[in-house]
Amino acid sequence: MKFTLITGASGGIGEAFARRLAAEKHNLVLVARSEEKLHRICDELMLKHGITAHYIALDLIEFEADKKLFAETEKHGFEIDWLINNAGFGSMNDFTDLELDRELQMIDLNISALVALTHRYLQPMREKKSGVIINVSSAASFQPIPFMATYAATKAFVTSFSEAIAEENRPHGIKILALCPGATETNFFAVAGMKDAIQVKGMQTSEQVVETALKAVGRGRTLVVSGLANYFGSVLGTIVPDALITRTIGKVLRSKVGKK
C-alpha cells in the first residue's frame, strides 16, 4: 500500500500537508515528537476521509533516528511514494548569545536528518521509477541573515541540495521540490525564541503554502517560493550584493534582539 510520509506533522505546515493530502485520499505516515497530537490527527483524518493513517512518535535529532524510522516503515510494508521533509526549527539572536548545543541540533535536524531520509527513501523510489519528495526550505535560503545565521545557512543547503538531486532524478520519473515559504502563521517564531514575531504584511497561512507546493509539484517545478512578496525578495537576493542585504537586514533585526 502506498503512503505519504510527513515529518514535523503535529502542527503548522506539516499538519496542513497531512490534512490536505488526506482529503486527496493519500494514506499517511505522520512523524513528530508529540505522540498525543499525532494520535489525535490520525484518528480524525481516518474517520473523516476513510484513509489509513499511521503515526511514529520520534525525535529526528536522536542518534540513528532516520534508520529507526526507515526500519519501522519497512517492517509494516509501507511503500513511501511521497516524502515530505518538513521537520525543522530556527533561532534568532546574536550568534554568540545562542546556545551552541541548540545550534548544532538545528543543523542535525534541518540538514542531516533531511539528507538521511531523502537518501533512504529515494532508493526504492528509483527502483519503481516514481515518487515525490518535498523538502521544506525557506525564503531565508537566498541570502545570509544576521541574527538568524545558522538557520538561513541550513536552509541555503536545503534549497541547493534539493535542486541538485531533482536534476539527478529527473530521468527516473521522480519529482523533487524545494519549497521556500516566507513568514507563515505557525509557531516558528516562538520556537526560534523571538519575543515579538516579525510581522509581515500578507503573512501566509500553512494551507496557502501547501497549495503552492502541490501546484508546483503538478507542474514539475524543482523550486518554488510561496507568496508574491517572498518571491520578489528571493529575486532581489540574487541581484543585490550580499553585503548590502546583510547590512539592511541586520539593521531591522538588531532591534528585535535588543542589540545596539
N, C-alpha and C positions, 0 to 999 in steps of 0.2 A: 504494500500500500504506500502511496506517495504522501510525503509530509513536507510542510514548510517549517523550518527551524528558525526561531527568532530569539536572539539573546537580548537581555535587558527588557524583557517583555512585561514586567509588572507595572509599568507606567509610561507616561509620555509617548514618544514616537513608537517605541516597541509595542506598547499596548494598542496604539492606533493601528499599527500594521496588523496585529492579531485580529482585531475586530473587523477591519475591512476585508481581510483575506478569508476570514471565517464566513463572512457574508457571501463571498465568491466561492464558497464550498471547498476551500483548502483545509485539509487536515493539518493539525498543528502540533509542534513540539515547542513548548514555551520554557525559556531558561532565564532564571534570575535568582537572587538570593532569598527573596521572600516567599516561602512555601505557602503561607496563608493567602497572599494576594494571587499567586499563580493558581492555586486550587479554586479560588472563587471565580477567576476569569475563565478557567477551563470549563467548570460546571455550567456557567452562564452561556458560553458560546456553544457547547454541545447541545444544551437544551433548546437554545434559540434557533440554531442553524442546522442541527442534525448532522454535525461533523464529529470526527474523533479528535479529541484534544488531550495531549499528554503533557505533563509538566515535570521538569527536573530542577529541583532547588539546588543551586550550585554557585559558588563564588569563583568566577573565572580567573581570579588572581591567584588562587590556590595552586600549589605545585601539581603539574600534570593534569590540571582541570580539563584541558582540551582532550586529553587522552581518555579521561573518565567519561566525558560527555559522548565522545565518538563510540566508545565501547558500549555505553548504555543504549544508544540508538541502534547499534548493530545487534545487540542482544535481543531487542524487541522486533527486529526485522523492519525497521522504519527506513524507507527509501527517501532520503532527503533530496528533493529535486529543487527546492528553493532554500537558500540560506541567507538570512538577514542578520548581519553582524551589526547590531545596534548598541550593545553594551559599551559604556564608556563614561568618563566624567572629566570635569575640568577643575581648574583652580584659578584664583585671582589674588595677587598680592605682589609686592616686591619679592623677587625670586629668593633673596637671602632671608626673607621672613617666613617663607613657606617651609613646611616640614619635608625634609629630604625623603623620608620613607614614603610619604604620600605621593610625592612627585614620581618616584620610581615605580610605585604601584600604578600610577596613571599610565606610564609607559608600558608596563606589563599588560594592562587591560586594553588600552587604546590601540596598541601596536602588536605586542607579542601574541595575545590571545586571538586577535583578529587574523593574523597571519597563520597561526597554527590551525585554526578551524577552517579557514579557507583552503589550506593545503590538504587537510584530511578529507573534507567533503568534495573537493574538486576532483580528486582521483576517481571516485565512482561515477561522477558526472561525465568525466572524459570517456569512461568505458561505455556509457549509454549515449554519448553524444547529445546530451541535452541537460539543461539546468539553468538556474538563475541565481546569481549572487548579488546582493545589495550590501555594500559597505557604507555605513553611515559616517560620513566625514563632516565637514563644516565649511561654511563660508569663510571661516578664520584660516582656512588652509592656504589661502592665496597670498598672504603677506605675514611677515613677522609681527607679533602683537606684544608690545611691552606690557608687563604685569600679568600676562597670560602666556608667557614664553613657552613653557613646556607643552601646554595644551595645543597651542597653534602649531607647534612643531610636530606633535604627534599626528595632527590632522593633515598636515602637509604630506607626511609619509603616507597616510591612508589614501589620499587622493592620487598621489603619484603611483603608488603600488597598484591600486585598482585599475587605473587606466592602462598600465603596462601589461598586467595579466589579462585584461579584457582583449587586448590585441593578440596575445599569445593564444587565447582560447576561441577567438572568433571563427577559425576554420573548423572548430569542433562542435559548433552549434550551441555554445554556452554563452549566455548573456551576463556580463558583469558590469555593474553600475556603481560609480562613486556618487553618492547622494550628499549634497552640500547645503544643508539648511542654515539659515541665519538664526537670529534670536527667535525662539519659539516658546510658546506658552507651556512650559514644563517646569520641573523643579531643578533645572540645571543650575540656575544662579544660586539657589540655596545650597546645593551640594558644593558649588565652587567656593562657598564661603563669602559670598557677596551680601553685605547688609542691605544694599539697595540695588535691585536688578537694573541692568541697562535698559532703559525704556526706549523702544524703537517704534516709531510710527508705523502702523500696519504690521505689528508683530504677528507672525503666522500661528495658526493652531497646528497641533500634531496631525490632525486629519488633512489639512491642506498640504503639509509636507508629504504625507503618504500618497495623496492624489498626484502630486508632481512626480514622485518616484515611479508609480505604476504607469503613468503615461510615458515616461522616459523609457522604461523597460519595453513597453509596447512598440516604441519607435526605434528600438535597437540602439539607444544612446549609451555612451560609456561614462558620461559625466553630466550631471545636471545640478544647477544651483536653484534652490527653491526660493521663490519670491523675487519680484522685479527689482526692488531696491538692492537686494543681495547680489543679484546678477550684475547690475551696473557696478556695484562695489568690487566684485571679483574682476571685472574687466579693467576697472581703474587700477586694481592692484597689479595687473600685468603691464601697465603702461607707465605709471608714475614710479620714480625711483624709490626703492625700499627705504632709503634714509629719510625721505620726506614723509612717507607714510608712517613710519615708526615714530617720528617726531610729533606728527599730528595726533596719532592715536595715543601716544604717551601723555600728551597734554590733557586729553579728555579723561583718561583712566587714572591719571595720577591723583586727581581729587577724589576719585572713588575709593582709593585705598588709603587716603589720608596722608599722602606724601606731598612735600613741598617741592 
